[in-house]
Amino acid sequence: MPDATVLLSEDHKAVSALFSKVEGQRHPDPATVDKIVKELSIHDAIEKEYLYPLVTDKLAGGAGLASHSLEEHSAVAETLNEIDTSPADSPNRAGLLVRLIALVRTHVHEEETKIFPAMRTTMTPLQLDKLGDSLLKAKATAPTRPHPHAPSSGVGAHVAGTVAAPIDKARDKIAGRG
């Protein structure tokens, strides 16, 4: 079982590596952009479903941390949706990616410097591993496209993800998006 903070940090590093492939490009590679949209959509869904309800319940000041993080997730999801629905050759895509990268980097910094250290202090290694296992399992069934108007956490996020994921995967297959 992976420690949840390690698993999520590895996701952050993987997305950062994808960002480095498109930064500064006037015409970002569509396959890389699709991968960014997919990875961030999955990450968004699993954090909303598992991480933020726990942050709210377990961490001192967790409700405020979770609320702020979910606002950031909402801004990321809106931007992802704009990117996902824009044509690959759209001149706006590069600017949307610049906005997305800034939003995600700010959010990642806050998670890794505030939320994850608080989780490591408050939760046992076994609790972090169990959460990591839940996150890993959820990745397999999470939506692969942004859903900015879906519920922001807990059961509502789970139900929305359960409905959206098969539709997203079908759309991905039809579009030839891996």
LOTORRO-942718 format. One record per residue (C-alpha): residue number from 1; residue in three letters; chain; x, y, z. Coordinates in Angstrom, 3 decimals, always signed. Layout:
// residues N
PT resi resn chain     east    north       up
PT  NUM  Ala     A        X        Y        Z
...
***
This chain:
// residues 178
PT resi resn chain     east    north       up
PT    1  Met     A   +0.000   +0.000   +0.000
PT    2  Pro     A   +1.425   +3.402   -0.935
PT    3  Asp     A   +1.469   +6.332   +1.478
PT    4  Ala     A   -1.204   +8.755   +0.186
PT    5  Thr     A   +1.093  +11.774   +0.369
PT    6  Val     A   +3.791   +9.951   -1.599
PT    7  Leu     A   +1.281   +8.770   -4.222
PT    8  Leu     A   -0.157  +12.260   -4.699
PT    9  Ser     A   +3.321  +13.826   -4.791
PT   10  Glu     A   +4.291  +11.357   -7.525
PT   11  Asp     A   +1.214  +12.482   -9.488
PT   12  His     A   +2.334  +16.084   -9.024
PT   13  Lys     A   +5.798  +15.271  -10.397
PT   14  Ala     A   +4.358  +13.407  -13.390
PT   15  Val     A   +2.116  +16.346  -14.309
PT   16  Ser     A   +4.993  +18.774  -13.828
PT   17  Ala     A   +7.030  +16.720  -16.315
PT   18  Leu     A   +4.142  +16.977  -18.801
PT   19  Phe     A   +3.981  +20.733  -18.232
PT   20  Ser     A   +7.668  +21.043  -19.098
PT   21  Lys     A   +6.924  +19.461  -22.499
PT   22  Val     A   +4.411  +22.172  -23.464
PT   23  Glu     A   +5.677  +25.269  -21.685
PT   24  Gly     A   +6.625  +28.012  -24.085
PT   25  Gln     A   +5.169  +26.262  -27.110
PT   26  Arg     A   +2.941  +28.350  -29.355
PT   27  His     A   +1.272  +25.161  -30.611
PT   28  Pro     A   +1.395  +22.629  -27.770
PT   29  Asp     A   +1.522  +18.971  -28.770
PT   30  Pro     A   -2.120  +17.747  -28.742
PT   31  Ala     A   -1.206  +14.308  -27.367
PT   32  Thr     A   +0.650  +15.875  -24.429
PT   33  Val     A   -2.234  +18.265  -23.793
PT   34  Asp     A   -4.664  +15.319  -23.816
PT   35  Lys     A   -2.435  +13.507  -21.295
PT   36  Ile     A   -2.379  +16.587  -19.043
PT   37  Val     A   -6.180  +16.835  -19.182
PT   38  Lys     A   -6.560  +13.135  -18.409
PT   39  Glu     A   -4.059  +13.010  -15.555
PT   40  Leu     A   -5.335  +16.164  -13.876
PT   41  Ser     A   -8.966  +15.060  -14.274
PT   42  Ile     A   -8.208  +11.749  -12.562
PT   43  His     A   -6.192  +13.482   -9.848
PT   44  Asp     A   -8.979  +16.009   -9.275
PT   45  Ala     A  -11.605  +13.300   -8.937
PT   46  Ile     A   -9.719  +11.149   -6.445
PT   47  Glu     A   -8.722  +14.092   -4.265
PT   48  Lys     A  -12.298  +15.384   -4.145
PT   49  Glu     A  -13.664  +11.964   -3.288
PT   50  Tyr     A  -11.099  +10.841   -0.710
PT   51  Leu     A   -8.566  +13.474   +0.306
PT   52  Tyr     A  -10.607  +16.559   +1.087
PT   53  Pro     A  -13.312  +14.879   +3.183
PT   54  Leu     A  -10.492  +13.445   +5.294
PT   55  Val     A   -8.700  +16.800   +5.485
PT   56  Thr     A  -11.954  +18.368   +6.698
PT   57  Asp     A  -12.516  +15.696   +9.342
PT   58  Lys     A   -9.002  +14.963  +10.592
PT   59  Leu     A   -6.817  +18.060  +10.372
PT   60  Ala     A   -6.851  +21.080  +12.645
PT   61  Gly     A   -8.260  +23.879  +10.504
PT   62  Gly     A   -9.016  +21.239   +7.908
PT   63  Ala     A  -12.362  +22.670   +6.836
PT   64  Gly     A  -10.687  +25.907   +5.779
PT   65  Leu     A   -7.819  +24.105   +4.058
PT   66  Ala     A  -10.229  +21.834   +2.195
PT   67  Ser     A  -12.517  +24.694   +1.205
PT   68  His     A   -9.609  +26.710   -0.185
PT   69  Ser     A   -8.210  +23.678   -2.029
PT   70  Leu     A  -11.603  +22.842   -3.528
PT   71  Glu     A  -11.882  +26.422   -4.823
PT   72  Glu     A   -8.513  +25.914   -6.514
PT   73  His     A   -9.708  +22.578   -7.910
PT   74  Ser     A  -12.746  +24.330   -9.330
PT   75  Ala     A  -10.580  +26.898  -11.130
PT   76  Val     A   -8.349  +24.108  -12.468
PT   77  Ala     A  -11.378  +22.094  -13.656
PT   78  Glu     A  -12.848  +25.124  -15.437
PT   79  Thr     A   -9.549  +25.767  -17.210
PT   80  Leu     A   -9.137  +22.075  -18.051
PT   81  Asn     A  -12.620  +22.087  -19.533
PT   82  Glu     A  -11.763  +25.107  -21.697
PT   83  Ile     A   -8.632  +23.317  -22.897
PT   84  Asp     A  -10.444  +20.024  -23.466
PT   85  Thr     A  -13.220  +21.626  -25.499
PT   86  Ser     A  -10.960  +23.840  -27.595
PT   87  Pro     A   -9.710  +22.588  -30.957
PT   88  Ala     A   -6.141  +21.292  -30.918
PT   89  Asp     A   -5.102  +24.077  -33.292
PT   90  Ser     A   -6.792  +26.843  -31.286
PT   91  Pro     A   -4.517  +29.848  -30.735
PT   92  Asn     A   -6.032  +30.140  -27.230
PT   93  Arg     A   -4.726  +26.770  -26.077
PT   94  Ala     A   -1.224  +27.988  -25.234
PT   95  Gly     A   -2.615  +30.803  -23.083
PT   96  Leu     A   -5.005  +28.426  -21.340
PT   97  Leu     A   -2.090  +26.128  -20.581
PT   98  Val     A   -0.111  +29.015  -19.089
PT   99  Arg     A   -3.071  +29.743  -16.781
PT  100  Leu     A   -3.495  +26.058  -15.931
PT  101  Ile     A   +0.163  +25.573  -15.094
PT  102  Ala     A   +0.165  +28.576  -12.754
PT  103  Leu     A   -3.009  +27.389  -11.000
PT  104  Val     A   -1.732  +23.851  -10.572
PT  105  Arg     A   +1.720  +24.892   -9.355
PT  106  Thr     A   +0.194  +27.161   -6.713
PT  107  His     A   -2.161  +24.407   -5.594
PT  108  Val     A   +0.558  +21.746   -5.498
PT  109  His     A   +2.801  +24.002   -3.417
PT  110  Glu     A   +0.013  +24.506   -0.870
PT  111  Glu     A   -0.776  +20.788   -0.686
PT  112  Glu     A   +2.833  +19.772   -0.312
PT  113  Thr     A   +3.774  +22.467   +2.233
PT  114  Lys     A   +0.568  +22.628   +4.317
PT  115  Ile     A   -1.764  +19.677   +3.843
PT  116  Phe     A   +0.663  +16.773   +3.418
PT  117  Pro     A   +2.854  +17.698   +6.422
PT  118  Ala     A   -0.294  +18.078   +8.563
PT  119  Met     A   -1.496  +14.666   +7.374
PT  120  Arg     A   +1.847  +13.067   +8.253
PT  121  Thr     A   +1.666  +14.603  +11.723
PT  122  Thr     A   -1.985  +13.719  +12.383
PT  123  Met     A   -2.346  +10.337  +10.710
PT  124  Thr     A   -0.554   +7.067  +11.350
PT  125  Pro     A   +1.499   +5.413   +8.627
PT  126  Leu     A   -1.185   +2.719   +8.374
PT  127  Gln     A   -3.905   +5.365   +7.867
PT  128  Leu     A   -1.811   +7.060   +5.168
PT  129  Asp     A   -1.264   +3.690   +3.484
PT  130  Lys     A   -4.979   +2.844   +3.581
PT  131  Leu     A   -5.816   +6.225   +2.078
PT  132  Gly     A   -3.127   +5.665   -0.555
PT  133  Asp     A   -4.659   +2.299   -1.407
PT  134  Ser     A   -8.111   +3.911   -1.771
PT  135  Leu     A   -6.666   +6.628   -4.015
PT  136  Leu     A   -4.839   +4.092   -6.170
PT  137  Lys     A   -7.976   +1.977   -6.616
PT  138  Ala     A  -10.065   +5.075   -7.381
PT  139  Lys     A   -7.689   +6.084  -10.182
PT  140  Ala     A   -8.778   +3.041  -12.198
PT  141  Thr     A  -12.418   +4.145  -12.237
PT  142  Ala     A  -12.074   +7.934  -12.118
PT  143  Pro     A  -13.302  +10.287  -14.850
PT  144  Thr     A  -10.660  +11.105  -17.464
PT  145  Arg     A  -12.087  +14.474  -18.471
PT  146  Pro     A  -12.880  +17.567  -16.435
PT  147  His     A  -16.330  +17.960  -14.907
PT  148  Pro     A  -16.250  +21.442  -13.389
PT  149  His     A  -19.876  +21.374  -12.277
PT  150  Ala     A  -19.710  +18.019  -10.472
PT  151  Pro     A  -20.053  +17.958   -6.658
PT  152  Ser     A  -16.896  +19.055   -4.935
PT  153  Ser     A  -16.295  +16.271   -2.430
PT  154  Gly     A  -17.269  +13.056   -0.724
PT  155  Val     A  -20.269  +10.986   -1.743
PT  156  Gly     A  -21.464  +13.482   -4.354
PT  157  Ala     A  -18.057  +13.431   -6.025
PT  158  His     A  -18.098   +9.629   -5.943
PT  159  Val     A  -21.535   +9.385   -7.549
PT  160  Ala     A  -20.676  +11.961  -10.210
PT  161  Gly     A  -17.395  +10.192  -10.960
PT  162  Thr     A  -19.077   +6.810  -11.171
PT  163  Val     A  -21.493   +8.145  -13.780
PT  164  Ala     A  -18.953  +10.228  -15.712
PT  165  Ala     A  -16.032   +7.797  -15.889
PT  166  Pro     A  -17.511   +5.236  -18.322
PT  167  Ile     A  -18.733   +8.042  -20.580
PT  168  Asp     A  -15.303   +9.671  -20.507
PT  169  Lys     A  -13.570   +6.393  -21.294
PT  170  Ala     A  -15.918   +5.795  -24.254
PT  171  Arg     A  -15.256   +9.324  -25.541
PT  172  Asp     A  -11.508   +8.724  -25.132
PT  173  Lys     A  -11.716   +5.513  -27.140
PT  174  Ile     A  -13.704   +7.137  -29.939
PT  175  Ala     A  -11.269  +10.072  -30.042
PT  176  Gly     A   -8.255   +7.756  -30.015
PT  177  Arg     A   -7.063   +9.360  -26.819
PT  178  Gly     A   -4.936   +7.056  -24.690
***
